[in-house]
Structure formats: structure tokens, C-alpha cells
Amino acid sequence: MLLCARCLGCAIGQIAGAVAFLAGWAIPAGACLLLMCILLCDWLIQERFGYPSTNPRRLVTGTLGSLGLTSVWLTVWSDVVELVAGRL
């Protein structure tokens, strides 16, 4: 694989998050947190306990975690832009 599986998953999640945001599909904050926790748990189990993660698992967890993070990031920046634009 030319790109690490988790990095590829993160790229897919970022694209999916941007598409969802532009389409007006809001992912609830709790769901975003859960998606990010899935990625964190996979990494933590691998790092702390030496349990090997597989490329398919890394792809899925990277996609889900990045989808959640991108959704939060775009929502926060959208709110900041609206706030600043409202003060001008």
C-alpha cells in the first residue's frame, strides 16, 4: 500500500466530513465524540497493550475518527465565521 491505512482512512473521513458539511448534514456532537473515541481506543490498545491493529481496522477507525473530527472542526469554524461576520 502506498499510503498507510490509517492515513488513507483519515483522508476519506475528511472528504466525507466536508461533503456532509457542505450538504448541510449535521452530525451531532455526541456522535462526533464517539467516532473520535473509536480511533483513540484502537490506537491506545495498540500502543499500550501491544495488540496489533490490522490494515482494515486502521482504515475503518481512521475514517470514522477523521469524519468526527472534521465535522467538529468545520462546525466550529463555521460558527466563528458567522460570529465575526455578524460583528462587522
Phi and psi in degrees as a GROMACS rama.xvg file:
@    title "Ramachandran Plot"
@    xaxis  label "Phi"
@    yaxis  label "Psi"
@TYPE xy
-74.5417  -22.6569  LEU-2
-127.185  141.58  LEU-3
-60.9585  146.196  CYS-4
-61.2966  -41.9749  ALA-5
-67.5839  -38.8607  ARG-6
-64.6112  -41.6758  CYS-7
-61.9102  -43.2432  LEU-8
-60.6795  -40.5915  GLY-9
-63.2422  -40.5337  CYS-10
-63.9752  -42.7228  ALA-11
-62.8315  -43.5464  ILE-12
-63.6431  -38.3396  GLY-13
-65.5743  -42.4616  GLN-14
-65.009  -45.2812  ILE-15
-62.7884  -40.1465  ALA-16
-64.7896  -40.4882  GLY-17
-67.155  -41.424  ALA-18
-63.4357  -45.1099  VAL-19
-61.0652  -42.4886  ALA-20
-63.8095  -47.3173  PHE-21
-66.7433  -27.6357  LEU-22
-82.4663  -6.31615  ALA-23
84.2119  15.6558  GLY-24
-88.7696  109.958  TRP-25
-87.6607  125.813  ALA-26
-92.7733  122.496  ILE-27
-56.3515  148.262  PRO-28
-57.9927  -39.6393  ALA-29
-63.1949  -38.5133  GLY-30
-67.5473  -39.4359  ALA-31
-62.0813  -42.7863  CYS-32
-62.5139  -42.639  LEU-33
-62.2101  -43.4165  LEU-34
-61.4558  -42.1899  LEU-35
-68.3619  -35.0048  MET-36
-66.8942  -32.975  CYS-37
-60.3654  -45.0971  ILE-38
-63.9797  -45.741  LEU-39
-60.7345  -43.0604  LEU-40
-64.0439  -41.7656  CYS-41
-61.5237  -46.26  ASP-42
-64.5928  -44.2558  TRP-43
-63.7986  -43.386  LEU-44
-62.9647  -41.3575  ILE-45
-66.4758  -46.1625  GLN-46
-73.5954  -46.4241  GLU-47
-78.1874  -41.2104  ARG-48
-108.18  0.0949373  PHE-49
69.9447  15.0813  GLY-50
-76.182  121.66  TYR-51
-69.8357  136.767  PRO-52
-97.1553  142.629  SER-53
-93.0239  160.098  THR-54
-59.9868  -41.9495  ASN-55
-61.3089  -39.698  PRO-56
-65.9458  -40.8699  ARG-57
-64.1163  -39.2406  ARG-58
-62.2809  -46.2916  LEU-59
-67.6782  -47.3892  VAL-60
-68.185  -35.1457  THR-61
-63.6597  -42.3138  GLY-62
-63.6657  -48.929  THR-63
-65.3101  -46.4344  LEU-64
-62.5712  -42.5748  GLY-65
-69.711  -34.7651  SER-66
-59.956  -46.7281  LEU-67
-63.7031  -46.197  GLY-68
-65.6167  -43.3059  LEU-69
-63.7288  -39.6547  THR-70
-63.061  -43.6491  SER-71
-64.4686  -47.0292  VAL-72
-59.4851  -47.2678  TRP-73
-68.1358  -36.1603  LEU-74
-66.0683  -44.1259  THR-75
-63.3322  -46.8498  VAL-76
-64.9402  -35.5921  TRP-77
-63.1145  -43.2242  SER-78
-64.6653  -39.8337  ASP-79
-63.7717  -44.2854  VAL-80
-61.966  -43.9751  VAL-81
-61.966  -41.0526  GLU-82
-64.2691  -45.5393  LEU-83
-67.4714  -41.6279  VAL-84
-64.056  -33.7262  ALA-85
-70.0426  -22.4218  GLY-86
-90.9308  -8.14652  ARG-87
